């Protein structure tokens, strides 16, 4: 199969779909890999490394999209990229379609087969291709929160871990998944007073076994969200419903009553955000203030540590990409229900139930769509 890896064009996005090591694996399996010129240069993966791994360096994205049978990316395709896709072509990347009707419309019009990293599942009910970026984002959420608590950044001037004789910051993490666990671990490591809310008692019990009394675990209700948000210096939104828009857990009215200078980091912003006051921001202009509360809502947080993120993402996606290249999309998806769960769009129809519901499209079962 001919596999194309274009340079990412989203604002301040320096990740790339494959490391040179990932390219070498696919070339060893007998595939041809096209990498856009300087696609990984910003994070230390230069063209010479890709050439040594067996890739062909291609000058522009248009040529890659025209020749490749499968496109491997990181972020959702931008409108100009969507228009380069064609029927029968495989797109393998993050999509986050539920809050993005325009991208969905363009992908449907392309006729391409679009597999979203974030909805591929695993036998243990995990999201193996979302997990590495969730780990990064959870840890970055605390770094970003701590930085923005500084008075010069608009925060309330509280040091996350405090010092002897001065109490630490209060951190609220909403959601006990991969993002939430990593955010809580990082915040506790910095000495903060951390409370985590989740609606799964099994998850709360598991976290209590892992962290003991260092982490306060509380069952998530509207009352609990309100009580702990009003006390918090830093709130991390870490909720996820695979494929669907994130639920709004903190209302604008609640924000108006939070501590002045407190900070909210919405890691769910890729799926529309879990705070009513959230809107997507960029690494270039990451924050804004509503009712005295600093909001950090960068939609591609892991892009800020693009080298680490690219390596972690390739580790997770490579075996799936190799399977798609070896078997072809129909056979690969037919053989693996978990990879099949990643299929969001195929040949002009929506093949993921949560995406269809969020955007008002008819849902077509993946195997029916692939057969048709």
PyMOL commands that set and color helices and strands:
alter all, ss='L'
color gray80, all
select helices_A, chain A and resi 20-28+41-43+47-53+61-67+79-82+101-110+117-119+128-148+151-153+178-189+201-214+222-231+252-255+267-271+301-327+329-335+337-340+353-359+366-371
alter helices_A, ss='H'
color red, helices_A
select strands_A, chain A and resi 2-5+32-36+56-58+70-72+90-93+113-116+170-174+193-198+215-219+234-237+263-266+287-290+293-296+343-346+349-350
alter strands_A, ss='S'
color yellow, strands_A
deselect
rebuild
show_as cartoon
